């Protein structure tokens, strides 16, 4: 299977640069994964496709304002640091631009000295481990100095940080939003629950590997990034009870899907716990737990497009994407959504 099998042509003007004022007014392409049949709806009409006894699984991770703009203390040269994950204490693995200015021992100042960092070492893929020093509470300083780490294809400035958070975001730790969840409003979630649909929360802290292109032509040679996940006992029980009672498990986003598929056994039983996952799902994968998927439109040749193709079939997915382009859907993080059922 070749990476180029997942290429499609996307006009740049279809890449959504700003979120819609009403989250739930995005368009929704509904794809029947068995027949390939497609329908065009509005996201809030998702309720029509949900049944009492179903369970929506959402990723309640919260994006941190992980993009920091600083200067190298020795020279005053500008440096951009992106926090990827906390290693221990005040030491973080980061992505630094330009990397050549961030050799071990380099010191970086942020916010006129409110926050300082020292590069400790260069690690895998050229990332840097940096130790931060400060007075006060790190999260408060980060909220003051940091910017939302929007994907590189979004060039507009985000006016409201909360528009890159889901309304159910709780646990801080992501460098990117689980974007399928951005379409939900408190009112829509209430309507869904009133219909008898359960809501289960899992956590997967999304890393920047989500946006890294697949650089090998043979899909099987791609090395997936690792991400931390956590599933509480009560939430695992809710999902398992749904399956046992004949209800559907509907994942909101590829991150929720990867979490469940990482923590489920071969019998489709979900186990509570936490850990790191580098699960790579591409066509040929046999899903253990997920029955339906709500997702955004993904980049050409991306691992996320491969996951969706594994679930719905590559031909069905590529035909749906071609139609979405023709119908002028909005693509990627702030774009429209799909329901694959």
C-alpha positions as CSV (number, residue, x, y, z in Angstrom):
1,X,0.0,0.0,0.0
2,X,1.4,3.3,-1.1
3,X,1.2,6.7,0.6
4,X,0.3,8.2,-2.8
5,X,-2.9,6.1,-2.8
6,X,-4.2,8.6,-0.3
7,X,-3.5,11.7,-2.3
8,X,-6.3,14.1,-3.4
9,X,-6.2,17.5,-5.0
10,X,-7.4,20.3,-2.6
11,X,-7.8,23.9,-3.7
12,X,-6.1,26.2,-1.1
13,X,-9.2,28.3,-0.7
14,X,-11.1,25.3,0.8
15,X,-8.8,25.2,3.8
16,X,-10.8,26.8,6.6
17,X,-8.9,29.7,8.2
18,X,-11.4,30.7,10.9
19,X,-14.0,28.9,13.0
20,X,-17.7,29.5,12.2
21,X,-19.5,31.7,14.7
22,X,-21.9,28.9,15.5
23,X,-19.9,25.7,16.1
24,X,-22.8,23.4,15.2
25,X,-23.6,25.1,11.9
26,X,-20.8,23.3,10.0
27,X,-21.8,21.1,7.2
28,X,-21.9,17.3,7.8
29,X,-21.2,14.8,5.1
30,X,-22.8,11.4,6.1
31,X,-21.1,8.4,4.6
32,X,-22.5,4.8,4.8
33,X,-19.3,2.8,5.0
34,X,-20.9,-0.4,3.6
35,X,-22.6,1.1,0.5
36,X,-20.7,4.3,-0.1
37,X,-24.0,6.2,-0.1
38,X,-23.6,9.9,0.9
39,X,-25.9,12.6,2.3
40,X,-25.3,16.3,2.9
41,X,-26.5,17.7,6.2
42,X,-25.8,20.3,8.9
43,X,-23.8,19.2,11.9
44,X,-26.6,19.9,14.5
45,X,-28.7,17.3,12.5
46,X,-26.3,14.6,13.7
47,X,-29.0,13.9,16.3
48,X,-31.1,12.3,13.5
49,X,-28.5,9.6,13.1
50,X,-28.1,8.7,16.8
51,X,-30.3,6.2,18.6
52,X,-31.2,5.7,22.3
53,X,-28.6,3.4,23.9
54,X,-25.7,4.7,21.7
55,X,-22.6,6.1,23.3
56,X,-20.6,9.1,22.1
57,X,-17.0,8.9,23.1
58,X,-15.3,12.3,23.3
59,X,-11.6,13.2,24.0
60,X,-11.6,15.7,26.9
61,X,-8.0,16.8,26.5
62,X,-7.4,20.5,26.7
63,X,-4.9,22.4,24.4
64,X,-2.3,24.4,26.2
65,X,-1.1,27.7,24.8
66,X,2.1,25.9,23.9
67,X,3.7,28.3,21.4
68,X,6.2,30.6,23.1
69,X,8.1,33.4,21.4
70,X,11.5,34.2,23.0
71,X,15.0,35.5,22.4
72,X,18.4,33.8,22.8
73,X,20.0,35.5,25.8
74,X,23.5,35.5,24.3
75,X,22.6,37.2,21.0
76,X,19.0,38.5,21.2
77,X,18.0,36.4,18.2
78,X,14.4,35.4,18.0
79,X,13.4,31.8,18.8
80,X,10.1,30.0,18.7
81,X,9.5,27.1,21.1
82,X,6.6,24.7,20.9
83,X,5.9,22.6,24.0
84,X,5.2,19.0,23.0
85,X,5.1,17.1,26.3
86,X,6.3,17.4,29.9
87,X,9.1,14.9,30.6
88,X,9.5,15.5,34.4
89,X,9.1,18.5,36.6
90,X,10.0,21.6,34.6
91,X,11.7,19.8,31.8
92,X,9.7,19.6,28.5
93,X,10.3,18.1,25.1
94,X,9.9,20.9,22.6
95,X,10.1,21.8,18.9
96,X,12.4,24.8,18.4
97,X,12.7,27.1,15.4
98,X,15.3,27.7,14.2
99,X,17.0,24.7,15.7
100,X,20.5,25.7,14.9
101,X,20.2,28.5,17.5
102,X,19.2,26.1,20.2
103,X,22.2,23.9,20.9
104,X,22.7,22.4,24.4
105,X,23.5,25.1,26.9
106,X,21.7,27.8,25.0
107,X,19.5,30.0,27.2
108,X,16.2,31.5,26.0
109,X,14.2,34.3,27.6
110,X,10.5,34.8,27.3
111,X,8.3,37.7,28.3
112,X,11.3,40.0,29.4
113,X,12.5,37.3,31.7
114,X,9.2,36.2,33.2
115,X,10.1,32.7,31.9
116,X,13.6,31.3,31.1
117,X,14.6,28.1,29.4
118,X,17.9,26.2,29.1
119,X,18.4,23.7,26.3
120,X,19.6,20.4,27.9
121,X,19.9,18.1,24.9
122,X,18.8,17.3,21.4
123,X,16.6,14.2,21.2
124,X,14.7,12.2,18.6
125,X,13.7,14.0,15.3
126,X,15.7,17.1,16.3
127,X,13.4,18.0,19.2
128,X,15.0,19.7,22.3
129,X,14.6,19.0,26.0
130,X,14.4,22.3,27.8
131,X,14.4,23.1,31.5
132,X,12.3,26.1,32.4
133,X,12.8,28.4,35.4
134,X,10.3,30.9,36.7
135,X,8.6,32.4,39.8
136,X,5.0,31.6,40.4
137,X,2.8,29.1,38.7
138,X,3.9,27.7,35.3
139,X,0.4,27.4,34.0
140,X,-0.5,31.0,34.8
141,X,2.7,32.2,33.1
142,X,2.0,30.0,30.1
143,X,-1.5,31.4,29.8
144,X,-0.1,34.9,29.8
145,X,2.8,34.4,27.4
146,X,1.8,31.4,25.3
147,X,-0.2,31.3,22.0
148,X,-2.4,28.5,20.7
149,X,-0.3,26.2,18.5
150,X,-2.4,26.3,15.4
151,X,-1.5,24.0,12.5
152,X,0.8,25.4,9.9
153,X,-2.0,25.6,7.3
154,X,-3.9,28.1,9.4
155,X,-2.4,31.5,8.7
156,X,-5.1,33.7,10.3
157,X,-4.7,34.9,13.9
158,X,-7.1,33.3,16.3
159,X,-9.1,36.0,18.1
160,X,-10.5,33.8,20.9
161,X,-8.4,31.0,22.3
162,X,-11.4,29.1,23.4
163,X,-12.4,28.5,19.8
164,X,-9.5,26.0,19.5
165,X,-10.9,24.1,22.5
166,X,-13.9,21.7,22.7
167,X,-16.6,22.8,25.1
168,X,-15.9,19.6,27.2
169,X,-12.1,20.1,27.4
170,X,-10.9,19.4,30.9
171,X,-7.3,17.9,31.2
172,X,-4.5,20.1,29.9
173,X,-1.8,18.5,27.8
174,X,-2.4,18.7,24.1
175,X,-0.3,20.5,21.5
176,X,-3.3,20.3,19.1
177,X,-7.1,20.2,19.4
178,X,-9.1,17.0,18.8
179,X,-10.9,19.0,16.1
180,X,-13.9,16.8,15.4
181,X,-15.2,17.9,18.8
182,X,-15.1,21.6,17.9
183,X,-18.5,21.3,16.3
184,X,-20.4,20.5,19.6
185,X,-22.1,23.1,21.7
186,X,-23.5,22.6,25.2
187,X,-27.0,22.9,23.7
188,X,-26.4,20.2,21.1
189,X,-24.8,17.8,23.7
190,X,-27.9,18.4,25.9
191,X,-30.2,17.5,23.0
192,X,-28.2,14.3,22.3
193,X,-28.3,13.2,25.9
194,X,-32.0,13.9,26.1
195,X,-32.5,11.5,23.2
196,X,-31.0,8.7,25.4
197,X,-27.5,8.8,24.1
198,X,-24.7,8.4,26.7
199,X,-21.6,10.5,26.7
200,X,-18.2,8.9,27.7
201,X,-15.0,10.8,28.3
202,X,-11.5,9.5,27.5
203,X,-8.3,11.5,27.4
204,X,-5.6,11.5,24.7
205,X,-3.1,14.3,24.7
206,X,-2.7,15.1,21.0
207,X,0.9,15.6,19.8
208,X,2.3,17.4,16.8
209,X,2.9,14.1,15.1
210,X,-0.7,14.5,14.0
211,X,0.5,17.0,11.4
212,X,3.7,15.4,10.4
213,X,3.6,14.2,6.8
214,X,4.2,10.5,5.9
215,X,7.6,10.7,4.2
216,X,7.9,7.0,3.1
217,X,6.1,5.6,0.0
218,X,5.4,2.3,1.7
219,X,2.8,3.0,4.3
220,X,4.0,0.1,6.6
221,X,7.4,1.8,7.0
222,X,5.9,4.9,8.6
223,X,6.8,5.3,12.3
224,X,3.9,6.7,14.3
225,X,4.4,9.2,17.1
226,X,3.5,8.3,20.7
227,X,0.7,10.0,22.7
228,X,-0.4,9.7,26.3
229,X,-3.9,8.4,27.0
230,X,-6.0,7.7,30.1
231,X,-9.4,6.0,30.5
232,X,-11.2,6.1,33.9
233,X,-12.8,2.9,35.3
234,X,-16.3,4.4,35.2
235,X,-16.0,5.5,31.5
236,X,-14.7,2.1,30.5
237,X,-17.6,0.5,32.2
238,X,-20.1,2.8,30.4
239,X,-18.6,1.9,27.0
240,X,-18.5,-1.8,27.7
241,X,-22.1,-1.7,28.9
242,X,-23.2,0.0,25.7
243,X,-21.7,-2.8,23.6
244,X,-23.2,-5.5,25.8
245,X,-26.6,-3.9,25.5
246,X,-26.4,-3.7,21.7
247,X,-25.8,0.0,21.5
248,X,-23.2,1.6,19.1
249,X,-19.9,3.1,20.2
250,X,-19.5,6.3,18.2
251,X,-16.1,7.9,18.4
252,X,-15.8,11.7,18.2
253,X,-12.5,12.1,16.3
254,X,-9.6,9.9,15.4
255,X,-8.0,10.5,18.8
256,X,-11.0,8.9,20.6
257,X,-10.8,6.1,18.1
258,X,-7.1,5.5,18.7
259,X,-7.6,5.6,22.4
260,X,-10.3,2.9,22.4
261,X,-8.5,0.7,19.9
262,X,-5.3,1.0,22.0
263,X,-7.0,-0.1,25.2
264,X,-9.4,-2.7,23.9
265,X,-8.6,-6.4,23.9
266,X,-9.3,-8.8,21.0
267,X,-12.8,-9.5,22.3
268,X,-13.7,-5.8,22.1
269,X,-13.6,-5.2,25.9
270,X,-12.2,-1.8,26.9
271,X,-9.8,-1.8,29.8
272,X,-9.3,1.3,32.1
273,X,-5.8,2.6,32.6
274,X,-3.2,4.9,31.2
275,X,-0.2,4.7,29.0
276,X,1.5,5.6,25.7
277,X,0.2,4.6,22.4
278,X,1.7,4.6,18.9
279,X,-1.1,2.7,17.3
280,X,-1.1,3.2,13.5
281,X,-4.4,2.3,11.8
282,X,-4.4,1.9,8.0
283,X,-6.5,-0.3,5.6
284,X,-6.4,-3.9,6.6
285,X,-6.8,-3.1,10.3
286,X,-9.7,-4.9,12.1
287,X,-11.5,-2.5,14.5
288,X,-12.2,-4.0,17.9
289,X,-14.6,-1.5,19.4
290,X,-15.7,1.5,17.2
291,X,-19.0,1.3,15.3
292,X,-19.2,4.8,13.9
293,X,-16.9,7.8,13.6
294,X,-17.4,11.6,13.6
295,X,-14.4,13.2,12.0
296,X,-13.1,16.3,10.1
297,X,-11.6,16.2,6.6
298,X,-7.9,15.3,6.8
299,X,-4.8,16.3,4.9
300,X,-3.9,14.3,1.7
301,X,-1.5,11.4,2.4
302,X,-1.9,11.7,6.2
303,X,-2.1,9.0,8.8
304,X,-5.6,10.3,9.7
305,X,-6.9,9.8,6.2
306,X,-5.5,6.3,6.3
307,X,-7.3,5.6,9.5
308,X,-10.6,6.8,8.1
309,X,-10.0,4.7,5.0
310,X,-9.4,1.7,7.2
311,X,-12.8,2.1,8.6
312,X,-14.9,3.1,5.6
313,X,-12.8,1.7,2.7
314,X,-10.3,3.7,0.7
315,X,-12.5,3.9,-2.4
316,X,-15.6,5.1,-0.5
317,X,-13.5,7.7,1.4
318,X,-11.7,9.1,-1.7
319,X,-15.0,9.4,-3.6
320,X,-16.5,11.2,-0.6
321,X,-13.5,13.6,-0.5
322,X,-13.8,14.3,-4.2
323,X,-17.5,15.1,-3.7
324,X,-16.7,17.3,-0.7
325,X,-14.3,19.3,-2.9
326,X,-16.9,19.7,-5.6
327,X,-19.5,20.8,-3.1
328,X,-17.0,23.3,-1.6
329,X,-16.9,21.9,1.9
330,X,-14.4,23.6,4.3
331,X,-11.4,21.4,5.1
332,X,-9.1,20.6,8.1
333,X,-9.2,21.9,11.7
334,X,-11.8,24.6,11.5
335,X,-13.6,23.0,8.6
336,X,-16.7,20.8,8.2
337,X,-17.3,17.3,9.4
338,X,-18.1,13.7,8.4
339,X,-20.2,11.1,10.0
340,X,-19.1,7.6,9.0
341,X,-21.6,5.0,10.0
